[in-house]
């Protein structure tokens, strides 16, 4: 019997995450916030700020004590796990500590046969008191268990006892790549070529399976007994649940974190952050330290923001290595190479490429001899080794698509000496350069990659189900999550669930298909510049008071019809290769799709544990606790007069608007004196002009009169005295407005410029949806307003017996089911709007007046 847990609505996922790092994670978030404030202050005059209140000495001492405890090692905070650990009906011998991080400790353990050595990752259950921490552990287990790749640490078992949760992993006997770096100071270029190829192969596999690792660093890259690279630690990994989803959580390791994670929280981040980390790793391997490393975390973030790094003069790097690093470490994610372009770079074929790395590389003195041996390698031999290592890493070249530079012939051996001499040249100290000529060659020689997967094991599903079922001890806080660890996060409507190699490994999304990083990058929205660079509009050329105003974050047209294709498309990658041409996706539809998929994931739940599983998958996307409230601005009343003029509406902040039949909008400010006039220009870009009623163009006199008329009518006949109404009298321009609306069978659907979706049902219920469906505000027929996070709403339903009815439904459950039915209707409507192939006008009835 699972213990009670607090609602996931209380989770605050915006806190930077390495679960369990405590004060260090908070410090990381504070440093980012300070840098963001400095960036804003640099473009605006300083404002006086009151001095922060001083904490009482006793309180400050307690705070310092808690910070010190958070920084201390786990082995000092928690007791060692038992010497003998039970897994199902066998006992494992727990040996010495191999390493520890901010959340877990890793021990050597020995199987009952006395021969098989494994790594045992241990999490003390005292760290799992919050729902957020449990959810993050669940996500790590689920994602890691789904991975099956020769360069990813194998996940073997998951079980627990009264005090700990255990993850049994493949043992990497030769430690981490960071251990080798500390012993040897740096790696040679041939070694870096070998390991970077394996890392790109593993990263490509993760991305093809909709997983962003988000914590690629040398400490998480292990070396197995054969000195092959193995990626581990999926504690910060994220599942991309639908094409175009952007993650917003600040997380990662300071030296390796991508700039868009730190400084583009609004736009979010996606797969490109792993590519950035690959660039940092390559620099670190060859130079011996990360490119942005300093003693102060704040200074590291400033250097990342400014893209400030150099190549030291005392390190001899090939020109190709400098070029590749410089290309990867571009601040703009869309300017970085794809994984296939990285492997097509000349650096991989302009020097020795070993077929394997000997354990001699672990010894600084013996490693010198390896370099001497590799220096005698022919170009053909190096090229053959490169192809073999790529193939072993799950990356092969697709025949007939341009498979990279041709392999050198024996007659080209004379070029070998010249190439090796070029690698010995010292590279002068320099800042991050622009595009070098080598990158244009890559465009001509890049190869297409695909994933090679092993055959399915016939008994995998039953074996893993048995492991998980028998691993969970009853009445444990984590039992329910572990018991359902094999359930899928989210099912894509158009993508079948994939049963993966070696276990019943299920992930949502296009697991079985290979989508190129470039196409996936387009689907994920690109950089902040691509997404938001056009969000402000040029000032009007006329003499009126024009402004640079933001467009709606998703919607861009004001017509009450389905939107036509946008001029700046955000293509969604096909789940399977298709010969049909790409189509464009309107920004409003991305909001609709994100919302209906979120609703669908929860509506598909059939048990309380299903709700817990789906809630865990969205924990990083939930807004902070203080943001989990109803939107301040939404429609409070409206008048449909489209047979003659258009649709008038009032907003909660005192604004009144009129959407005219000619697809223009006029919005009257709460002071009833100023208004915005919003028209549509070419490419569906809004033009907003600001006027006052006393000074306006004569051609707007008629529209201004109609706006005033309808505003007065709604204020006198439709206004009610409810708590959520207010007057923002300071707001005289840039008011929110109605973008479009649809009249459906059961409700009127409004899409606002502030990304609020509002369903006004004909039975006088209203659902106001924000945060892409994760927050729902309900106004019932008695004008009672209640706001839920979606996980909290479905957990409330579960607590009232929605999934396990044993008797007649209570009044509370009946009311909850009314809300769930309406959420289901909202899902169906939004899915229909996304899927319909042609734009069509909403069905508009004859003139009518609708009250709130």
N, C-alpha and C positions, 0 to 999 in steps of 0.2 A: 504494500500500500504506500503510494508516494506521499511524501509530506507536502503540506500546503506551501505554496510559493507566492510571493507578491506579484501583482500584475506587471506585465512587461511595459505597461504604460509609464511606470516609474523610472524606466531606464533612461539614462542620458548618454547616448552614444557619441556625442560630440567631443567628450573628453578624450584626449589623445590616448591611443591604446597600445600598450604592451601590457596585457592584463596582468595585474599584480605588481606593476612597477611603482605604483603609488606616487610618492612625492616627485620622483624623477619624471614621470609622465606629466604631472601637473606643471612642473617647471618647464618642460618642453612646450606645452601649450601657452604658458605665459610669455615665453621668449618670442614665440611666433606672433602673439598678439601685440607685443611691444613693437616688433618690426613692422607689422601692418599699420600700427598707429603712426610710426615714424614716416612711413611712406605716404600716408594721408596728410600728415602735417607738413610735409615738404612741398605740397601744392596748395596749401591754404594758410592764412595768417594764424599764428598761435592764439589759443584761447586760454584765459586764466582758469586754473583748475584748483579746487580746494585741496588743502593738504589732507592726506588720508589719516583717519583716526589711528592713534597708537593703541596697540593691543596691551592689555594689562600684563605686567611681568609674568604672573603665574600662567596666564593663557598662552603667552608667547613661549614660555619654557615648555609647556605641554606640546605645543605645535612643533617646536624644534625636536622634541623627543620622538614624536610620531614620524617626522621626516627622517630622522636618523635610523629608526627602525625599518622604514621602507627601503633605505639604502643598504641595510645590512644583508648579508647573504642568507639565502633560505635555510642553509644548513645550520645557521645560528638561531633562526627563528623557530624552526619546527623540528620535532624529533625525527630521528632516522626511521625509515620503514622497517618492518620486521626482517630478520635475517632469512626467514623462509616465508615465501609469499605463495598463497594458493591461487591457482588458475584452474577453474573447473575442478577436475578430480586429480590434478597433478600439483606438485610442489616445486617451486623454483627457488634456487639458492641465490639470494641477493648478496652481491659482493661490494666492492669499493665504489666510491663516487667517481664518475667520469667527468662530470661538469654540471654547472647549474646556471640558470638565467634568472630573469625577474619573476618567473611564474612556476617553474618546475625544476626538479633535479633529475639527473640521468645517472643511473647506476649500471654496473655490469651485472648480468644475471646469467645463470647456467641452467639449462634444461635438465630434466631428470636423467637423461642419458649420460650426463657428466661431460659431454663433448661439445654440444652446441652452445655457443656463447651469443647472448643477445644484449641489446640495450633496453633498459627499463626506465621509461619516463614516469616520474612520480609527482603527483599533485596532491598536496595535503588538503583534506576536505574543509579545514578551517578557512581556506582561501575561497571557498565556494559558497559563502553565505548569501551573496547577492544574486538575484536573478540574472543580472548582466554578466557576471563572471561565469555562471553556469552556462549561459547561452554561448559565450565565446569559446568555452572549452568544448561544448557540443559542436560548434562550427568547425573548430580545428580537427576534432576527431573525424567528423563526417567528410570533410574535404580531403584530409590526408588518406583516409581509408579508401577513397575513390581513385587515388592516384596509382598508376601502374606503369612505370617507365624505368629503363635501365639506369637512368641517372637521377632517380628520386628514391630516397630511403624507403624501403618497404615497410608498410604498416602491417603487423601480423596479428595482434590481439589487443583487445580492450577489456579490462575487468576492474574490479574494485574489492575493497574490504571495508571494515568499519571506519578506518582512518584515512584511506587514500584512494585515489583513482590512478590506475596504471595503464600505460600504453606500452606494449611490447613492440619494439622496432628492430629492424635489421641492425646489426652491430657494424660500425665502420671502424675497423681496427687501427687505422693509421691516423686517427684524429681529424682535426679540421685543417683547412687550407690556411687559416690564420695561424695555427701552431707552426706550420712550415715557414710561413713568412717571418714570424718572430725569430725562428732559428736561423734562417738564411738571409734575412733582410729584404730580399726581392727574388722574383722568379725570372728565369730567362725567357726570351721571346718564344723559342720553340715550345717550352712548357705552357706558356700562356696561350699559344695557339691551340694546343691540345685541349686544355681545360675550358677555354672559351667556347670551343666547338661543342663540347658536352653540355655546357651550361645553356647555350642557345637551344640545343635540342630539347633539354628538359623544359626550358621556358616556353618554347613553341608548343610542346605537348600541353602544358598547363593552360596556355591561352586558347588553344584549340578546344579545350574542355571548359572554357568559360571561367577560369580561375586566375585571379591576379595574386601573386605571392605577397608582394608589398614589403618583404623584409629580406631581400636577397643581399647577402653580405658574406665576407669570407668566414665569419664565425658560424654561419649556417650552411656552409659548403663543406661536406665531409669527404674523407678519402677512405674507400673500402680496402679490403685486403689486397686487391689488385691495383691499387692507386688510381682507381677511377673516381670521378667526381660524383657525389650524391647530394642532392638538394634536400634539406630537412627544415624542420620548424615551420609549421603552417599556422602558427598562432595568430598571425595578422592577415592570413589569406582571406580573400573575399570572392564570393561567387557572383558573377555578372548574370543576373536572372533574366535579362532580356536585352536585345541589341540596343545600344545607345544609352544604357544605364550608366550614370556617373556616380562614383563613390565620393563622399564628403568628409569622411573621418580623417582627422590628422593622426597619422600613425607612421611608424618606421623608426629607423636608427639614424640619429642626426647626420653622421657623415655620408650616409647613402640615400637620404630622402630626396625625392624629386621636388623641384620648385613649385609645381602645380599643386602638390599636396599642402605645402606651407602657405602659398600666397594666392591660390585660386579656389578657395573653399566654395564660392558661389558656383563656379563652373564645374568643380569636381575633378576627378581624375579617373583614369582607366588603365588599360594594359601598358601604356607608354611609360608608366613609372618603373616597371620592371626593366625596360630597355635602358632607362637612365641608370639604374643600379648596375646593369651590366657594364656600362661605360665607367662607372666609379670603380668597379671591381677590376677591370682591365688596367686602369691607371694605377691602382694600388698594387697589383701584381708586379708591374714593370718598374714602378718608382719606389715602392716600399712603404708608402703611406697614402691615405686618401687625398684626393685633390683639394678638398676644402677644409682639411683638418686644422684646427687650432685648439687651444686649451679651453676656450670659452664657447659654450653652446650658442650663445647669442651671436658671437662673431662668425661661427660656422654658418648659421642661417643667413647672415648678411652677405657672406661670400657666395652662398648658393643663389641668393636673390640677384646679386650683381654678376653672377657667372664669372667670378674672379678666381682663376687658378693659373698656374704656370707649369712649364716643363723645365725642371732644373738643368743647369748646364753640365753638372757633373754626372749625368746619366746619359749613356749612349743609347738612343732609341732610333729605330728606323723611321724614315719619313712616313712610311705607310702606317706605322703604329700611332704616330702623332695625329695623322689625318683621321684615322678611324675613331680615336678617342674624342677628337674635337667634333666630329660629326655626331657621335652619340650624345655628347653632353651639350646639346642645344637646349636653351631654355624653353623654346616653343616645342611642345610635344609633337606637332605635326611635321616639324623639320627634322626629327630624328629618323634614322634609318629603320626599316622593318627588320625583323629577324632574318629574313632571307637575304636582304641587302647587306646585313652584317657579314654573313657567311660568304657573300660574293665579293667582299672587299679584297683588293690585291694583297693586303697584309698576310692573309692566310697562305698564299702561294709564292711569296717572295723570299722565303727562307726555309730552313729545315723544319720538318713537321714529323715528330716522332710517332711511331705506331702505338707505343705504350710508354708509360713512365715507370721506371724502376724504383724500388724502395730505396735505392741509393740516393734519390732526390731528398730524402728526409735528413740526410747527413750533409752539413754544409761543405765538408772537405771532399767527400766522395762525389758530391753533385757537380763539382768542377769538371771531373772526367767525362760526365755525360755531355756537356757542352762541346768538348773536344771531339767526341765521337760523332755527334750530330753535324758538326761543321763539315764533315766529309760526305754528307748525304747528297745524292744527286737530286736534281729538280724533279725528275720523273718519280724517283722513290718518294720524295716528299709529297708530290701530288697524289700518288696512289695511297699513301698513308692518310692524307686528308680525306679522301673519299671513303676509306674504310672506317675512319673514326666517325664521320658524319652518318654513315649507314648504321653503325652500332648505336649511335645516339638517336636513332629513329628518324633521321632526316635523309631522304633520298632525292635525287634529281629526276624530275619527270621528263622522260624522253620526248624530244621534239618541241621543247619549249625554250630552247636556248639554255644550255646547261653550264654556263660559266666559261671561263677561259680554257682553251684547249690544253690538254696535257702536253708538257714539253717532250720533244723527241730527243733522241740521243745526239743529233746534230746540234742541239741547242745547249749542250753541256758547257760550252765555252762561256756562256753567259753567267754561269753559276758563280764564278769568282768575283765578277763585277757586282753581282747582286749582294754577295756576302760582304764585300767591302763597303757597299752602301749602308748595310745594317750597322757597321762599326762607326759610322759618322756620328759626331756629337751634334745634338740638336740644340741650337741656341735657346736661351731663356726667352719665352714668348707668352703672350696672353692668348686666350682662346681664339684661334684664327677663324676666318670665314670659310666658305666652301673652297676646298682645294681641288686642283684638277683631277685628282684621283677619283673623286666621287662621280664625275661624269663618266668615267670608264666603267664604273659599277653598273650604271644604267644600261650599258651595252652588254654586260656580261653576267648580270644577276640570274640566279637560277630559282626555279619554283620548288618549294618544299612541300612535303606531305608527311604525315605521321604513319609509321609502320607499327602496327599493334600485333601482339601475340594472339594466338587462338584462345578461345574461351575454354575454361575448364568446366566440364560437364557438371561436376558436383559442387561448384563454387557457391551457388546460392544457398543450398541447404547447409553447407558447412559453416558459412559465416552466420547464418541465422541461428544455428545451434550455439555458436560461440557467444554471440551477443545475448541470447536468451539465458544461457546458463551463467553468464558472467555477472549478472546484476544481482546484488544482494537486496532483499526486501527492505522497505522502510528507509532507504537511503536517499538523501537529497538529490543525488545524481541518477538514481536508478531509472527513472522514467525516461530521461534523456538518452541514457545508454541503451535502454531497451529499444528505442526507436531510432537508433543511430543509422540503421540501414534504410530508413524511409527517405524518399526524395525531398529536397527543399521545396522546389516548385516545379510543377509539370508545365512545360510549354505546350500550348494547344496544338502547334503544328510540328512538334518534334517528338519522336518516340523516346521513351526512357531507354537508356543504354545500360546493359549489364556488362560490366567491365571484367577484365582479366583478373583471375585469382580470387575474386570475391564478388559478392553482390554489390557492386559499386555503382551507385546511381547519383547522377548530378543532373540538374536542369540545364536546358539549353542545348545548343547544337553540338553534342558530344561526339557524334559519329561523323561529323563533317569537318573539313578543314577549310577555314576561312583565312585568307591572307591577312597579315597584320595591317597592311595598308587599308584594305576594305573594312576591317574591324575598327580601325582608327576613325575612318569616316563615320561609321555607324555610331561610335561612342561620342561623337560630337566635336572631336578635334580640340584645339587649344582654346584658351580663354579669348585670344584675339579673334579666332574664327567664329566663336560663339557670341562674343559680346562686343567685338570691335565695331560691328554695325548696329549696335543697340542704341546709339544716339544718332539723331538726325541733324542734318545741316540746318542752320537758321534760315528762316524764310527770306527770300530776296525782296519781299515787299517791305513797306515801311512800318508794318505792324510789329507788335512785340512777339517775335518768334522765339522759339527755344529749342535747345537740344534735349529732346525728351526720350526716355526709354520706351522701347516698344514692349508689349507684353512678352513675358519670358517664353511663352509657347505660341500664343496666337498672334497673327499679324494682319488679319483682315477683319473688317467690321461687318461684313455681310452676314445676314442671318441664314446662310446656306452653308453646305459643306464646302470646305476650302479647296480651291484649285491647287495644283502643284506649285510648290514654292520655287522661287528663282535661285535660292541657294540651298540645294537639297542636302538632306542628311540621309543618305541611302542606308537602308537596313541590309546587312549581308544575308544572302540566301542561305537557308539551312542546308541545301544541297546544291551542287553546281547546276546552273541553269543557262540555257542559251538565250533566254529572253532578255531584252534590254533592261537596264536599271530604271527604276521609277523613283520619283522624288517623294519625300514624306513631308507634309506640312507640319510646322512646329506645333500647332494645336493638337495634331494627332499624336505626337509623341507624349503629350500630357494625357490624352485619352487612353493611349495604350498602356502607359505606366500605371494608370489608375485602375483600369479594368483587370489587368494582370494581378495587381495587388489584391483586389477584391476576390478574384477567382481563386487565388492560392488559399485564402482563408475559407471561402465558401466550399472548397473541396474537402475540408477536414471532416472526418467521420468519428473522431474520438478526441478526448482531451489531450492525449499525447500528440496527436496530429497538430493541434493548435500550438503546443509547446515547440514542436519542430519548425513549423512555419514562422512562429514568432522569433525563433532564434535566427532565422535566415534574414530577417529584416531589422535586426537590432541595430545595425550600423546606420540604417537609413532613417530611423525615428528622429524627429526633432528633439531638441533639448527639452527638459521638463518645463522650463518657463515658457517655451514656445508651443506647448501642447494646450492651446486654448482656441476658442472660436476666432476667426478672422475679424478684425475690427470693421472692415468695410465689405458689405455685401448688399444685395438688393432687398429692400424692405417692402416696397410696393411697386406696382407697374400697371400701365394702361396700354392695351393693344388697340391701336388705331391705324393699322397698316393698310386698311382699304383706302386711306386718304393721305395720311402724313407719315406715320411710322410708329415706333414703340417708345413710350415714355416710361421713365422709372425713377425711383428715389432710392438713395443709398443711405446706409446707417449713419454716415458722417455728416448728413445734411446736404449732400450733393444731389442735384437733379440732372438727369440726362434725357436726351431725345435722340434715338437712332432713326434717322430719316430713311425714307424709301430709296433715296439716291446714294445710299451707302456712306453718307457722311454722318458725323456725330457732333452734337453740341452738348457741353457739360457745364452747368451753372454751379459756381462755387457756393459754399455754405453762407458766405456773406451776401449772396443774391445780387452782387454787383459785377463780379468778374466771371468770365466764361472762357472755356477752351473750345476751339473749333478744330475738329479732327477730320481730315479728308484722306483719301487714298491716292497715292501716286503710283507711278510705274513700279513694277515688281512688288506690289503689295506693301510698300514701305509707308508708314504713317507720316503725315505732316500735321503737326499740331501748332496752332497759332493762339496767342493769348490776347484777349480784348476785354474791355469793360463795356457795360450796356450803354454808357453815355458816349463812348468813342468807339465806333465800329464801322466797317464798310457798309455802304447802303445796301449791297446785295445780300447782306445777312439780316436785314431788318425783319423780314418775314419770318425767318427761322427763329430769331431771338424772341419775337412775339409769341410764337407757338410754344417755345420752351417755357417762357414765363407763364403762359396760360395753363399748361399741363402741370407745372410745378405748383401753382396756386391751387389747382383742382385736387391734386394728390394730398397736399398739405391740409386742406380743409375737409376732405371726405375719407381719406384712406389712412391717415396717420393715427397710430395708437401710442399710448404711453407705455413703452416697454424699456427694460433696463439697458438694452444694447444700443439704443439711439443716443447720439451725441452730436454736437456741432463743432466741427474743426474750422473755426472762423479764421484761423491763421492761414489756412490753405486757400490760396487765390489762383493757383494755376497747377497744371499737371495732376488734375484729379483722376481718380480711377474711373473706368467707363466700361460699358457693355460691349464686348467684342462680337458676339453672335448668340443666337438662341435657336432652339428647336422645340417645336410643339409635338410631343409624343402622345401615345394613347393614355398614359397614366400621369404624365407630368409635363411641365415646361422645364426645359434645361437651359440654364444660362451659363455662358463662359465669360468671365470677367478678365480685364486687362491685368489684374494682380494674380492671375492663375487660380482663382477661386472657381470651382464648379458648383453650381447650385441647382438642385432639383426641387421644384415646387410641385408637390403632388396635389392632385385634385381633391384628395380627402383632407387637405389642410396640414399635412405633414411637410416639413422642409428638411432636406439633407444638404448641408453645406460642407463641401469636401475640399480639403487642403493637403499639402505635402504628398501629392501624387497618390492620394487615397489612404494614407496612413493615419490621418486625423479626420474624424467625422463629427460635425456638430449637428444635433437634431433639435428642431423646434416642433413641438407637438401641437395639436389643435388648441390646447389651453395656453399657448404661448410660453411654455416652459422650455428653456434652452439648456441642453446638456451636451458636453463635449467628451468624446472618447478617442483614445488611440484605437486603431483597429485590433491590435492584439488584446487590449484590455476589454473591448466589447465582446470578443469571442471567448475570452477566458471567463467573462461574466456569464455568458450563455452556458458555458461548460459547468460552472459552479452551480447553476440552477437546474442542472440535469438535462440540458438540451441534447447531449449525446448519449445519455444513458437513462431514458425515461422509465421509471418504475411505477409511477402512479400518475394521476391526472395532473396536467400542467398547472402550475400556480399562476396567479395573475401576473406576477413579475416575469415569469418565463414567457407567457403569452405576449406581453408587451415587447420583450426582447426579440421574440420571433417575428413580430411585426417589423421591427427595425432590420432584422436579417433579411427578410423578404424584400425590403426596399433596397438594401445594399445589393441584393441579387439583381433587382430590376435595373439599378444604376449600372452594374456590370454589363448586363445585356445591351443596354442602350449604347454605352461607350464602345463596346466591342463592335456593334453594328456600324457606328460612325467611323470606326477605324477601317473596317473591312469592306465597306461599300466601295465599288470601283469607280463610280462617276459622281461628280458633284450634282446634287439636286436640292432644290429649295425645300425648306421645311414646310409642312402642311400648315397653312395659316387659315384659320377660320374667319368668319365674318366679324365685324367690329364687336368687341366685347370689353368689358371692364373687369379686371381681376383684382380682388383685394388680397391682402396678405394671408 
